[in-house]
């Protein structure tokens, strides 16, 4: 009887530790690029509930296509070049790409970086996958719902296993196999969507001049809840904080004193608290 009590107590303790660890990992912070033009583009963190912005540093002049995450590293794209972003000081390191071959729309899933750029004489908006190690791009396929020559107003999501796109008041999912977009729904209001982020099972948005809000991932309906304080109310992009919550390297865990044989066995139960599939 005492042995059973000890085993039950041990399992209960492990469960409490798992819940505690999950609660530490989940927060309401995100990385934010406040793109205001010139040399004043500010990079920092934003509280997704209150809108409070904390400056980390300035990313320099120019227009950035967005933020993306791969293997626990934050990236941005500017004028055809892929850069890693130092999250402690906003410093940029050129990874590669083709300078001048601009990808105006940039984002990521939990498995890689993606962008949308016009292709051919008709400027067909096309989805590309982007190699995070070299900056090389590979054509996936035409998006299909954006008119030829368009696409600059579209925004790709960061942080979800599903690639979302918002364009002109409508929310879409995009196949990373074919590039084709599928309509989810259209908002009834009129908010400019300048950034998309999936974090803590919620699809957030940044709307210039309005603030932080959410998009219903089933209907496309938008709700704004907080304006930005402590920084510019202009969104270049959002990315999850911590970065490892979306696409970090695999982790190895060790357990001591596992019994097997002689009438004894040890049972381990893993509970996945995230919205993402785990192997």
Residue, then its C-alpha position, 0 to 999 in steps of 0.5 A: x500500500x505504501x509503495x502504491x502511494x509513493x508511485x501515485x505521489x511521484x506521478x502527481x508531482x511529475x504532472x504538477x511540474x509539467x503544468x508549471x513548466x507549461x505555464x512558464x512557457x506561455x506568456x502574452x509577449x511577442x516580438x514586434x517590428x514597429x516600421x515607421x520608415x527612415x532609420x527609426x524602425x523600432x524592434x522590441x516586445x509587445x504585450x498582446x493583451x495590454x499593447x505595452x511596447x518595450x524597445x530593444x533596438x532599431x533595425x535601421x532604414x528601409x522597408x522590411x517584408x515581415x518577420x519569420x522563425x525557423x529553428x528558433x532563429x528570428x529572420x526578416x527579409x529586405x530587398x531580396x536579402x534574408x537576414x537573421x535578427x539579434x533579439x537582444x539588440x535588433x542587429x541584422x546579419x545577412x544570410x543570403x538571397x538575391x539583393x534586388x529580387x524583392x520578396x514583399x510578403x514574408x512569414x513562416x510556419x513552424x517548419x520553415x520560411x515562406x514569402x510571396x512575390x510576383x513572377x513572370x511578365x504578368x507578375x503572378x503572385x506566387x508562394x516561395x519557400x525560403x532556405x533559412x541557411x542560404x536565403x535561396x528561394x524555391x517556387x511553390x505555386x501561384x496563390x491564385x486569389x490575388x490579382x496579377x501585379x498585386x500582393x503587397x498588401x497581403x500578410x503572412x502569418x508566423x507561428x502556426x503549422x498552418x500558413x495563414x494569409x490576410x488580404x484586403x479584409x479576407x483571411x485565407x489558408x495557403x497550401x505549402x505544397x501547391x501555393x494555392x490559397x483557400x478562403x476562410x472568411x471575410x471580416x465585417x469591419x474595416x481594419x488594416x491588417x499589417x501583421x499576423x501571429x499565431x501564439x497561445x492557440x490564438x491568431x493575433x493581428x496588428x493594425x496600424x493606427x488601431x493596435x493589437x487584436x485577434x482574428x477568428x481562425x474559422x470565420x476571419x472576423x476581427x476584434x481590436x482590443x488594445x492600442x500600442x503604448x510606449x512605442x509607435x502604433x505602426x506594425x511591420x511584423x509580429x513574431x512569437x516570444x519565446x521563439x522556441x515555442x514555435x520552431x526550436x530544436x528537438x529536446x532530449x529528456x532523461x529519466x532516472x530509476x525506471x523499473x522494468x522486470x520482476x513484476x515491476x514496470x514504469x509508465x510515463x505519460x506525456x501531455x502536449x499542452x501546445x496546439x501543435x502536433x508533437x512526435 
